[in-house]
Amino acid sequence: MRAITLEELLEAGCHFGHQVTRQNPKARDFIFEERDNIHIIDLEKTKEGLDEAAAYVKELAKNGGTLLILGTKRQAQAILEEEIKKIKDENISNIFWVIKRWIGGTFTNYSEVSKNFNKLRILQKRLKDENEKEKFTKREIGEWDKERQKLEGFYGGIASMIKVPDAIFVIDTHIEDLAIREAIAMNVKTVGITDTNSDPTVIDYPIPANDDAVGSLKLIIQYILEAWKEGKKQQQEGIKKQKLVEEKKAKEPEVKVEEKKVVPASSKEEPKKVSLVKETEVKQVKKPSDATTVAKAMVVKKAMAGKEKKVSKKKEAK
């Protein structure tokens, strides 16, 4: 992704803010000076905010997120229509837009608003079906077409949106205050151009710049959309690499490893040890019992021999 320069921002007129009397006190940190009763925006802060916003948008696209672009200002409508046409030609997905009017409740009451999406799709299908049109009068078909045009103006860019998007890119955060409050309520990340009359503290990724000059709007919008395109390209490349890895794994033969049950040697030796201990215990028990019996027999023999000697002495004395 190319690096934007301060000269480009200067030539595009991004540094011109609003009149001093229209200043938002919270935008004071982004103001460089006052000149002819007009605030001059610090372009270094503009570059810093634009780089951070583009990096976030690129990462969001890479991870498969969704982005909605909101630009209902007259100066921004023509630029957005041109850029949206390029997006359609390149088949860039997961990006939506609103360029006519923000309908309240698009985020906070999505379940009800999405009913109009279905209504628009039904009308588009009916008007393309010649067999269906033959069943109704020209007046009824004309009413269908008027209703379709009205719904397309409001919901044409978000009719394919199946849920609240992950982020919203707002061209003028001061005018689109309702959309910002809905995004905050629904935890939708906000990226926006914040002029000197806007509150940058409510925006997650503020871009302090002129939101009225056509050159400023064109430069910033194109830069953000380029970041989205690059992120989508990286996502597609990552998907292709993953598919190749899966195909290689599928082609490789599976190697089966036979598990052998190993009986520990200690479990085999334990019974022998127990038996040996028992045998020695038995022998040790028998030895003391045999010895005592022998000793008793010897004592008895000695006693008998002593008695016999005494008897023989008495006989001799007689």
Buried (B, 14 or more C-beta within 10 A) or exposed (E): EEEBEEEBBEEBBBBBBBEBEEBBEEBEEBBBEEEEEBBBBBBEBBBBBBBBBBBBBBEBBBEBBBBBBBBBBEBBBEBBEEBBEEBEEEEBEBBBBBBBEBBEEBBBEBEEBBEBBEBBBEBBEBBEEEEEBEEEEEEEBEEBEEEBEEBBEBBBBBBEBEEBBBBBBBBBBBBBBBBBBBBBEBEBBBBBBBBBBBBBEBBBBBBBBBBBBBBBBBBBBBBBBBBBBBBBBBBEEEEEEEEEEEEEEEEEEEEEEEEEEEEEEEEEEEEEEEEEEEEEEEEEEEEEEEEEEEEEEEEEEEEEEEEEEEEEEEEEEE
